[in-house]
Amino acid sequence: MKSLFHLAYNVTDLEESRKFYTEILGCKEGRSTQTWIDYNFFGHQLSLHLGEPFDVAYTGKVGDHQVAMPHLGVILELKDWKKLAQKLQAHDIKFIIAPTIRFEGKVGEQYTMFFTDPSGNPIEIKGFANLDTIFDA
């Protein structure tokens, strides 16, 4: 079975969000109205609606990091992750967790970075050298 996820969450400013998701993250805009925008978020459907963003707490312990919960994330092939990391750094994005590797040399080795969109919604982007190992234990 092939599936795609759909996630909808609130942002405080559609134009600011449009610039961030389109110009910085490189997401393609789909349908929109005056109160929401759909995006192709790395092959998945993300809907941004005007409203109050969800509350976030740094309660997720992963390795040596406390991560924002809840958060949106996507997993990319490592070469694409590295390109995106460079692009985000070139745009002076403030990172919660700067691009780094975790579980190095172990099962589950992955690259990660955490940042927020302009409304404060946390986003994690992971990179794997081999996507077939994502669920290895």
The 8 nearest C-alpha neighbors of each residue, nearest first, counted from 0:
[[1, 2, 3, 4, 43, 42, 5, 131],
 [2, 0, 3, 4, 43, 42, 5, 44],
 [1, 3, 0, 4, 43, 5, 42, 44],
 [4, 2, 43, 5, 1, 44, 42, 6],
 [3, 5, 43, 44, 6, 2, 45, 42],
 [6, 4, 44, 45, 43, 3, 7, 46],
 [5, 7, 45, 46, 44, 4, 8, 43],
 [8, 6, 46, 45, 47, 5, 48, 9],
 [9, 7, 47, 48, 46, 6, 10, 52],
 [8, 10, 48, 52, 50, 49, 47, 51],
 [11, 9, 49, 118, 52, 50, 12, 48],
 [10, 12, 49, 118, 50, 51, 13, 9],
 [11, 13, 15, 14, 10, 16, 49, 118],
 [12, 14, 16, 15, 17, 11, 49, 10],
 [15, 13, 17, 16, 12, 18, 19, 11],
 [14, 16, 18, 17, 12, 13, 19, 117],
 [15, 17, 13, 19, 14, 18, 20, 12],
 [18, 16, 14, 20, 15, 19, 21, 13],
 [17, 19, 15, 22, 21, 16, 20, 14],
 [18, 20, 16, 23, 17, 21, 22, 15],
 [21, 19, 24, 17, 26, 18, 23, 16],
 [22, 20, 25, 26, 18, 19, 17, 24],
 [23, 21, 18, 25, 19, 24, 20, 26],
 [22, 24, 19, 25, 20, 21, 87, 18],
 [25, 23, 20, 26, 21, 22, 19, 83],
 [24, 26, 21, 22, 23, 20, 27, 19],
 [27, 25, 21, 40, 20, 39, 24, 38],
 [28, 26, 39, 38, 21, 29, 25, 40],
 [29, 27, 38, 37, 26, 39, 30, 21],
 [28, 30, 37, 38, 27, 31, 36, 39],
 [31, 29, 37, 36, 28, 32, 38, 35],
 [30, 32, 36, 35, 37, 29, 33, 34],
 [31, 33, 34, 35, 36, 30, 37, 48],
 [32, 34, 35, 31, 36, 13, 49, 48],
 [35, 33, 32, 49, 48, 36, 13, 31],
 [34, 36, 48, 47, 32, 31, 33, 49],
 [37, 35, 31, 47, 46, 30, 32, 38],
 [38, 36, 46, 29, 30, 45, 31, 28],
 [39, 37, 28, 45, 29, 40, 27, 44],
 [38, 40, 44, 27, 43, 42, 26, 41],
 [41, 39, 43, 42, 38, 26, 44, 45],
 [40, 42, 43, 39, 26, 73, 44, 75],
 [43, 41, 40, 39, 44, 3, 4, 26],
 [44, 42, 40, 39, 3, 4, 41, 5],
 [45, 43, 5, 39, 38, 40, 4, 6],
 [44, 46, 6, 38, 37, 5, 7, 40],
 [47, 45, 37, 7, 36, 6, 38, 48],
 [46, 48, 36, 35, 8, 9, 7, 10],
 [49, 47, 35, 9, 34, 10, 8, 50],
 [50, 48, 10, 9, 34, 11, 35, 12],
 [51, 49, 9, 10, 11, 48, 52, 8],
 [50, 52, 9, 11, 10, 53, 49, 118],
 [53, 51, 9, 10, 50, 54, 120, 8],
 [54, 52, 55, 51, 9, 120, 8, 69],
 [55, 53, 52, 56, 69, 68, 120, 51],
 [54, 56, 68, 67, 69, 53, 57, 120],
 [57, 55, 68, 67, 58, 54, 69, 66],
 [58, 56, 67, 66, 65, 68, 59, 55],
 [57, 59, 56, 65, 68, 66, 60, 67],
 [58, 60, 66, 65, 57, 68, 67, 61],
 [61, 59, 65, 64, 66, 58, 62, 63],
 [62, 60, 64, 63, 59, 65, 66, 101],
 [61, 63, 64, 60, 101, 102, 65, 59],
 [62, 64, 61, 65, 60, 101, 66, 102],
 [65, 63, 61, 62, 60, 66, 59, 96],
 [66, 64, 60, 59, 57, 58, 61, 67],
 [65, 67, 59, 57, 64, 60, 58, 68],
 [68, 66, 57, 56, 69, 55, 70, 59],
 [69, 67, 70, 56, 55, 57, 59, 58],
 [68, 70, 67, 55, 71, 56, 121, 54],
 [69, 71, 121, 68, 122, 67, 72, 123],
 [72, 70, 122, 123, 121, 69, 73, 120],
 [73, 71, 123, 122, 124, 70, 74, 125],
 [72, 74, 124, 125, 75, 123, 71, 41],
 [75, 73, 125, 126, 124, 72, 76, 127],
 [76, 74, 126, 80, 77, 79, 125, 127],
 [75, 77, 127, 79, 126, 78, 128, 80],
 [76, 78, 126, 80, 127, 128, 79, 75],
 [77, 79, 81, 80, 76, 82, 128, 126],
 [80, 78, 82, 81, 77, 76, 75, 83],
 [81, 79, 77, 83, 126, 78, 82, 75],
 [80, 82, 84, 78, 79, 83, 77, 85],
 [83, 81, 79, 85, 84, 80, 86, 78],
 [82, 84, 86, 80, 85, 81, 87, 79],
 [85, 83, 81, 87, 86, 82, 80, 88],
 [86, 84, 88, 82, 83, 87, 89, 81],
 [85, 87, 83, 89, 88, 84, 82, 90],
 [88, 86, 90, 84, 89, 85, 92, 83],
 [87, 89, 91, 85, 90, 86, 92, 84],
 [88, 90, 86, 87, 91, 85, 92, 84],
 [89, 91, 87, 88, 92, 86, 23, 85],
 [92, 90, 88, 89, 93, 87, 86, 94],
 [93, 91, 87, 90, 88, 94, 114, 89],
 [92, 94, 91, 114, 95, 115, 97, 88],
 [95, 93, 114, 97, 96, 113, 92, 112],
 [94, 96, 114, 113, 97, 93, 112, 115],
 [97, 95, 113, 94, 112, 98, 114, 99],
 [96, 98, 94, 112, 99, 95, 113, 111],
 [99, 97, 112, 111, 96, 84, 110, 100],
 [100, 98, 110, 111, 97, 112, 101, 96],
 [99, 101, 110, 109, 111, 103, 102, 98],
 [102, 100, 103, 109, 108, 110, 99, 62],
 [101, 103, 108, 105, 107, 104, 109, 100],
 [104, 102, 108, 101, 105, 100, 109, 107],
 [103, 105, 108, 102, 106, 107, 101, 109],
 [106, 104, 102, 103, 108, 107, 101, 109],
 [105, 107, 108, 136, 135, 104, 102, 132],
 [106, 108, 105, 109, 102, 135, 133, 132],
 [109, 107, 102, 103, 105, 106, 101, 104],
 [110, 108, 127, 101, 100, 126, 107, 111],
 [109, 111, 100, 126, 125, 99, 101, 127],
 [112, 110, 125, 99, 98, 124, 100, 126],
 [111, 113, 98, 97, 96, 124, 123, 99],
 [114, 112, 123, 96, 95, 122, 94, 97],
 [115, 113, 94, 95, 122, 121, 93, 123],
 [116, 114, 121, 119, 120, 122, 117, 113],
 [115, 117, 119, 120, 118, 121, 114, 19],
 [116, 118, 119, 16, 115, 15, 19, 120],
 [119, 117, 10, 116, 120, 11, 52, 12],
 [118, 120, 115, 116, 117, 121, 52, 10],
 [119, 121, 115, 116, 118, 122, 52, 70],
 [122, 120, 115, 70, 114, 119, 71, 67],
 [121, 123, 71, 72, 114, 70, 115, 113],
 [124, 122, 113, 72, 112, 71, 125, 73],
 [123, 125, 73, 72, 112, 111, 74, 122],
 [126, 124, 111, 74, 110, 75, 73, 123],
 [125, 127, 77, 110, 75, 80, 76, 74],
 [128, 126, 77, 109, 129, 76, 130, 110],
 [127, 129, 77, 76, 130, 126, 109, 78],
 [130, 128, 127, 131, 132, 76, 133, 77],
 [129, 131, 132, 133, 127, 128, 76, 75],
 [130, 132, 129, 133, 134, 135, 127, 128],
 [133, 131, 135, 130, 134, 129, 107, 127],
 [134, 132, 130, 135, 131, 107, 127, 129],
 [133, 135, 132, 136, 107, 131, 130, 106],
 [136, 134, 132, 133, 107, 106, 131, 108],
 [135, 134, 106, 107, 132, 133, 105, 108]]
